[in-house]
Amino acid sequence: MNQKLQNILDIIQQSERLDSEQKDNLLKAVNDADKELEITAFKLERTEKVKKTTAILLEETIEELEQKRKAVEAQNRELEIEASLERVRAIAMGMDKSDDLLAVCEIFFKEFTKLGFNALRNGLINIFNDEQKFLVNYDYSDYMGGSISNVSYNSNPANDEFLINIRKANDAFVETIIDRDQLDEWKEFRRSHGEADDPRLDNIKALYYYNYSFGSGSIGISNFEPISEEQQIILKRFRNVFNLSYQRYSDIALAEAQTREAQIEASLERVRAVSMAMHKPEDLLNVSKIQFKEFKKLGFSDIRNALIAIFNDEEEYFLDHDYSDDTGGNINKVPYNSHPEIDKLLTQSRKANDAFVELVIDKDQLDRWKEFRRSHGEEDDPRLSNIDALYYYNYSIGIGVVGFSTTKPIGEEYLKVLKRFRNVFDLAYRRYIDIAQAEAQAREAQIEASLEKVRAVAMSMNRSEDLLSICEVSFKEFKKLGFDNIRNALIHIQYDEQKYFMDYDFSDLTGGAITKLEYGSHPVVEDYLQQIRSAKDAFYQGVIKEDQLEEWKDFRRNSGQIDDPRLKKSTALYYYFFSIGIGDIGISTLQPINEYQIKILKRFRNVFDLAYRRYTDITKAEAQAREAQIEAALERVRTNAMAMQSSNDFAKIVEIVFTELKKVGFETLRCGIGIIESAETKKVDIWSTTLADEDLSIQISGDEVLEGHALLDGIIEHWINQTEFSYVL
Amino acid sequence: MKAKSIKGKSSDEIKNALAESMADGFKPTLAVVFLSVKQDQNAVCKILDDQGISIFGSTTSGEFIDGDYTEGAIAILLLEVDQTYFKIIFEEYVDKDPRLLVKHFGEKALRFFSNPTFILVSSGFFLDGEQLIRGIEDAAGIGANIWGGRAGDDRMGKTTFVFTNNKSSEQGIAILLIDGNKITVKGQALAGWKGVGTPKTITKSDGLWIQTLDDQPALDMMIKYMGYKFEGMGDSSPQYDSEVTSPVMLLREKGEPVLRSQSFINWSDRSIMLSGNFEPNAKIQLTLPPDFDIVDDVVKSCQQLKETELPEADAIIMFSCSGRLVELGPMIGKEIDGIKNTFGVPMAGFFTYGEYGRATDGNNEYHNYTCCWVALKEKQESE
């Protein structure tokens, strides 16, 4: 209890003047007062406590509100920065080529300005190219606009120092200050790499560059004043946003490049496959075709056609193989010196094995060019109407060029791809040439072997019938050499005096046959003879088609040749002959043969010609020797006959005749001389010689009558008529 | 139902008071006993037990049968009521899931009475009071009639007990089940504390312990705002401090905010412990004690209930937070008297370490710093 109240309470209790009821009332009042006092004191105490707590709370709340106000301000600033970063991110994420970095510089500049970079000169991005020792500088300001310039390394001390410092870390920060006394040199440096003069640099104390590295480059600003710490942080955040976007761009660009590379490699592989599959010159058209299609796939939308030209210096032309989906494939022989642009192509392409030649046919040259194309057989290309120019892009492969033509100029990238096509084709074509040469050598060996077989048979000829053997071996060798449609092999020997020629032919179906064909027996024969006799190595090529064929079959039949069943199914019959002067050698086929096969045929002719000449020479020499032998025999007979003195000498004469005939090759059983008495008596005295037991025996008979048998009657009859007579028993 | 309340400063005084109350033929069958841990609990129980009276008891941080509250004494509400109208369930929760345990109580209660009222007291400091509420609701439904309080120990923070005949536990739960079909039980729970300042987020917590609020040590924040002055600063073990009187307002996504006391602190990690659970990352508000007219508001609210829902009562049981005793000081007697006088019937109550009761939104909650009271009225045969 309150001490004062306690005192009152004590007084009341001790009072003797107060009665009990008064005391109780007073004591209750004092107790109530004490209670009230206690409550009041408690309220006071608690109020103080609450007041204190409230004061702290109020203070804290004010502080909290202040913090929140600052937080809201910072948040607003943060939102402002984030919005700026978002806009930068949007532009940076939209990058799809390096030139887009200028747009990023522009958004940098604009957003830095919005964020209160009041002394900003421009926004910058540098991309380092260590390989070629320069950096590409992209910068933008509203005042100067955008510019891209290449700045060489080691071209300015301040720039070199910047390069050293910025390369120290992937997020390095570099401040570069160009003082007033360095400014003129700096301006000159800027001019030296092609940057336009910036008038804002004329009256400043210093120029400040702030750059953050992002590894392969840096981003930053140039400023007319030093930047604050907050601005540096903002710059770093811009760097981080840009870094991510640039990384993404780089990754995408890399992925796209890899995809593109894979596409190109796939195209090259297809070109390589077709090129490697080449086995004849005409296949170059297939290569042109695949190149055209692959160029198209790779986005060469303006391509007109793909070309491969192979030079033939010996004959002064090149074969142009071109292909487009519109015109299909064409092979054209283009003569040298036929157009100035062609001369340019030839000259420039010879400068190096991989020389690049660009031809541009301007609009005013196009008509002449079209005419030139027509002149070597090219068809008009409607795509050449209404164009401003025609462009040819070619890479040399040494013995020719590979390229394409377009109606619009193309960029560097496509030329690089063209060069890679050229490289693939070049290797494949070289391989083809090597293989073709090896094959040609093998083929040559095969042909030589065939010719050798023909030569061997031809050299062993000793009679005209042996020509059939030559036909046979020729037929078989032609077959081996790929004359798949050969019908037969033929040799003709002409006999002008008798106006006919002998036809020797052989095929595996009909075997060998010898037919005598009169000159002028058929217009075809007439035509053939006229051509084949025009020179000693004349070539005749003829074809008998459809309605002529039946007539020809009749003619053959009438000439004694057997029917050839292959002609029933054929619609044409082809003849190819090479003259050997007194005749010719050739083939007939059911399909036309090519130039190459004609050349082989000519080589068969040459072999046969030589062998046949030898045969005819030997035959002639043999004939002369025999004539001499006969003459000698005759001389011996003549000498003995001249020495006859009586009819008894006939015995000796018949012996000598018998002997001499034997010497000149007669396998005589008996020979004799008869002296006929008269036509009337038909009597004859006979001296005959025969071989008995390898010894000659001479028989003499007289007064034999030559009658009673056709042989004997014939003798008398022809003796009377003084004509030759022979009789076969 | 007849009711009388007695109080005493010792078991002997209680023995005499009991005898005196029974002198007129009053034969209590149930004693609601609230006594200080300093009292001889066994002796008091024996006195009642000897009379065949069922005991539903709890230790206190102050006890009263009217506005003249005491500390260190004994307050008993004696009820002469048909023994079939009530049951007492007593169980220790050591090594048990309290929610599950209480759910079983709820299920048991429904087997006894179709419409039970739960008046529960619990001992122990680290039992999550909310789990008891939810456990009963798990069995008896969300609208179950639940009231009660957590046992006190004269604000020493050492040991509390609940007890019944021959049983007592410092980690136990006692439930007085009342047949709602025979006895009407109505009550209120009012606090009056007001949230102040901006909500703080629980940024780090572990069970009932809050380590940080808005990423600052929770204890530092409480010291800063509430101006606590502690003794024994630097002690690394968790400790109770009766000076920690300001509750915090737990803001919840569902339901009204509830008050949570935070009487334990840990200097080592500068954390505070709440007396009820909370969601991780929940928000709290600091509080200021109610205005002085809260006492009048509580009494008026009681009067309103009397006028609208329960014109008469046979007895009143009151569970008032010990924190209210600190914060309202001598005015707490006015609050107690106001409620008692509203019905003019015997009452007993104690200052608790937590209160169970229906909040103003009708939901059962575990409270702190709240005045919870219930009035019991035996129904007439015709009702």
Interface residues (C-beta under 8 A of the other chain):
Chain A: K35 E38 I39 F42 K43 R46 K49 V50 K52 T53 T54 I56 L57 E60 T61 E64
Chain B: V196 G197 T198 K224 Y225 M226 G227 S246 L286 L288 P289 F292 E327 G329 P330 M331
